[in-house]
Every structure is written in C-alpha cells, then in structure tokens.
Amino acid sequence: DWPRLLQRFGENWPVLLSHLILFAYVYPAEASNVPDWVLHELLERVPTAFHSAPDTDRICRGPLISRAQYLTDIEDWGYHDPRLNSHGGSMTQAEVFDWTEAIEQDG
C-alpha cells in the first residue's frame, strides 16, 4: 500500500527514499517492485528539502535511525534529540535514557 507508506513516513520521507535506493542497489532484480510513481514523487521533493530555510534548532535525526551511532552528536556536540517530546518526538527524557541504557545490555 504505497500511498499509506508515503503517508506514514510523512516528513521523514528522506529515510524512505534512502531505503528504496539501497533496496534497488542490493536487489537489482527486485527493483521494479517499487512503482515508478513512488520514486518520482520522492525525488521531486529532494531539491526543496535541501534548499529550505536552515533549522535554527540544531537537531540530529540520527537517533531515529540508530539509537547508538549518533550518541556523540547528542551528548557531546550539542545537537537536540528528535525523539524527545520537546523536539517533536514522542519520548520522555527517562524513556530515552532507558532506551540508551539498553544498548549495553543488548551488546
């Protein structure tokens, strides 16, 4: 259900586009399973996304992709965590802490 998938990603559509590009690269024989209209829709958004007004709130969206890889950006470099309620996310500081603490337990 491609229209639903586009709607679910919403403003995070660049993540969907990147996954689709990687899917086509990794599985070239399956790339035709992604409808052309979906790729065209997403690719048409790219120029606007890169030329929009700069975000004055320094957010690193990395934690939305990997809970471990971008911790330095959040903890040491002063970027805001988009998972937090205060920055548009749905998690409390305590939930982010628990989620981060679980990294060591999982590893």
C-alpha atoms as a printed R data frame, in Angstrom:
    type eleno elety resid chain resno      x      y       z
1   ATOM     1    CA   ASP     A     1  0.000  0.000   0.000
2   ATOM     2    CA   TRP     A     2  2.359  2.699  -1.283
3   ATOM     3    CA   PRO     A     3  0.110  5.705  -0.601
4   ATOM     4    CA   ARG     A     4 -0.202  4.597   3.031
5   ATOM     5    CA   LEU     A     5  3.558  4.092   3.305
6   ATOM     6    CA   LEU     A     6  4.226  7.595   1.970
7   ATOM     7    CA   GLN     A     7  1.743  8.987   4.464
8   ATOM     8    CA   ARG     A     8  3.283  7.053   7.376
9   ATOM     9    CA   PHE     A     9  6.764  8.396   6.663
10  ATOM    10    CA   GLY     A    10  5.434 11.951   6.413
11  ATOM    11    CA   GLU     A    11  8.218 14.480   6.971
12  ATOM    12    CA   ASN     A    12 10.674 11.594   7.350
13  ATOM    13    CA   TRP     A    13 10.273 10.723   3.668
14  ATOM    14    CA   PRO     A    14 14.077 11.019   3.030
15  ATOM    15    CA   VAL     A    15 14.509  7.847   5.098
16  ATOM    16    CA   LEU     A    16 12.065  6.007   2.852
17  ATOM    17    CA   LEU     A    17 13.817  7.290  -0.264
18  ATOM    18    CA   SER     A    18 17.204  6.173   1.032
19  ATOM    19    CA   HIS     A    19 15.851  2.713   1.837
20  ATOM    20    CA   LEU     A    20 14.323  2.383  -1.624
21  ATOM    21    CA   ILE     A    21 17.580  3.408  -3.287
22  ATOM    22    CA   LEU     A    22 19.521  0.891  -1.209
23  ATOM    23    CA   PHE     A    23 16.895 -1.778  -1.933
24  ATOM    24    CA   ALA     A    24 17.334 -1.243  -5.674
25  ATOM    25    CA   TYR     A    25 21.109 -1.407  -5.283
26  ATOM    26    CA   VAL     A    26 21.151 -4.532  -3.128
27  ATOM    27    CA   TYR     A    27 18.392 -6.364  -5.052
28  ATOM    28    CA   PRO     A    28 18.603 -5.111  -8.655
29  ATOM    29    CA   ALA     A    29 16.334 -7.901  -9.933
30  ATOM    30    CA   GLU     A    30 13.621 -6.769  -7.496
31  ATOM    31    CA   ALA     A    31 13.915 -3.004  -8.030
32  ATOM    32    CA   SER     A    32 10.942 -2.997 -10.389
33  ATOM    33    CA   ASN     A    33  8.730 -3.871  -7.398
34  ATOM    34    CA   VAL     A    34  8.913 -0.213  -6.398
35  ATOM    35    CA   PRO     A    35  6.458  1.736  -8.556
36  ATOM    36    CA   ASP     A    36  7.996  4.465 -10.682
37  ATOM    37    CA   TRP     A    37  5.455  6.995  -9.394
38  ATOM    38    CA   VAL     A    38  6.717  6.492  -5.821
39  ATOM    39    CA   LEU     A    39 10.312  7.219  -6.783
40  ATOM    40    CA   HIS     A    40  9.284 10.224  -8.898
41  ATOM    41    CA   GLU     A    41  7.192 11.599  -6.033
42  ATOM    42    CA   LEU     A    42 10.066 11.302  -3.565
43  ATOM    43    CA   LEU     A    43 12.770 12.521  -5.931
44  ATOM    44    CA   GLU     A    44 10.741 15.626  -6.775
45  ATOM    45    CA   ARG     A    45 10.918 16.573  -3.095
46  ATOM    46    CA   VAL     A    46 14.715 16.490  -2.918
47  ATOM    47    CA   PRO     A    47 15.608 19.978  -4.278
48  ATOM    48    CA   THR     A    48 13.142 21.702  -1.972
49  ATOM    49    CA   ALA     A    49 14.369 19.748   1.053
50  ATOM    50    CA   PHE     A    50 17.953 20.845   0.513
51  ATOM    51    CA   HIS     A    51 17.087 24.482  -0.118
52  ATOM    52    CA   SER     A    52 14.634 25.084   2.685
53  ATOM    53    CA   ALA     A    53 15.361 27.585   5.428
54  ATOM    54    CA   PRO     A    54 18.062 26.439   7.846
55  ATOM    55    CA   ASP     A    55 16.807 24.928  11.071
56  ATOM    56    CA   THR     A    56 17.892 27.125  13.953
57  ATOM    57    CA   ASP     A    57 17.171 24.293  16.399
58  ATOM    58    CA   ARG     A    58 20.209 22.042  15.974
59  ATOM    59    CA   ILE     A    59 18.600 18.620  15.672
60  ATOM    60    CA   CYS     A    60 20.399 15.406  14.765
61  ATOM    61    CA   ARG     A    61 17.846 12.945  13.375
62  ATOM    62    CA   GLY     A    62 20.393 10.152  13.589
63  ATOM    63    CA   PRO     A    63 18.846  8.603  16.721
64  ATOM    64    CA   LEU     A    64 15.703  7.945  14.668
65  ATOM    65    CA   ILE     A    65 17.834  5.626  12.528
66  ATOM    66    CA   SER     A    66 20.278  4.200  15.083
67  ATOM    67    CA   ARG     A    67 19.984  4.518  18.830
68  ATOM    68    CA   ALA     A    68 23.749  4.088  19.307
69  ATOM    69    CA   GLN     A    69 25.576  5.553  16.335
70  ATOM    70    CA   TYR     A    70 24.663  9.212  16.924
71  ATOM    71    CA   LEU     A    71 25.021  9.477  20.704
72  ATOM    72    CA   THR     A    72 28.154 11.611  20.416
73  ATOM    73    CA   ASP     A    73 26.210 14.135  18.369
74  ATOM    74    CA   ILE     A    74 23.571 14.403  21.093
75  ATOM    75    CA   GLU     A    75 25.714 14.046  24.209
76  ATOM    76    CA   ASP     A    76 28.907 15.858  23.191
77  ATOM    77    CA   TRP     A    77 28.245 18.090  20.202
78  ATOM    78    CA   GLY     A    78 25.104 19.843  21.436
79  ATOM    79    CA   TYR     A    79 22.570 18.549  18.949
80  ATOM    80    CA   HIS     A    80 18.999 18.093  20.137
81  ATOM    81    CA   ASP     A    81 17.407 14.656  20.211
82  ATOM    82    CA   PRO     A    82 14.306 14.490  17.970
83  ATOM    83    CA   ARG     A    83 12.933 11.548  19.946
84  ATOM    84    CA   LEU     A    84 12.125 13.884  22.847
85  ATOM    85    CA   ASN     A    85  8.706 15.456  23.345
86  ATOM    86    CA   SER     A    86 10.365 18.864  23.487
87  ATOM    87    CA   HIS     A    87 11.696 18.440  19.938
88  ATOM    88    CA   GLY     A    88  8.699 16.895  18.205
89  ATOM    89    CA   GLY     A    89  9.201 13.299  19.311
90  ATOM    90    CA   SER     A    90  7.091 11.065  21.490
91  ATOM    91    CA   MET     A    91  9.581 10.051  24.205
92  ATOM    92    CA   THR     A    92 10.339 11.488  27.616
93  ATOM    93    CA   GLN     A    93 13.894 12.049  28.818
94  ATOM    94    CA   ALA     A    94 13.508  8.972  31.062
95  ATOM    95    CA   GLU     A    95 12.415  6.813  28.123
96  ATOM    96    CA   VAL     A    96 15.365  7.991  26.021
97  ATOM    97    CA   PHE     A    97 17.675  7.212  28.949
98  ATOM    98    CA   ASP     A    98 16.237  3.682  29.323
99  ATOM    99    CA   TRP     A    99 16.432  3.087  25.559
100 ATOM   100    CA   THR     A   100 20.069  4.212  25.535
101 ATOM   101    CA   GLU     A   101 21.000  2.177  28.630
102 ATOM   102    CA   ALA     A   102 19.650 -0.932  26.915
103 ATOM   103    CA   ILE     A   103 22.340 -0.641  24.226
104 ATOM   104    CA   GLU     A   104 24.988 -2.055  26.565
105 ATOM   105    CA   GLN     A   105 22.657 -4.825  27.715
106 ATOM   106    CA   ASP     A   106 21.859 -5.855  24.135
107 ATOM   107    CA   GLY     A   107 25.520 -5.846  23.052
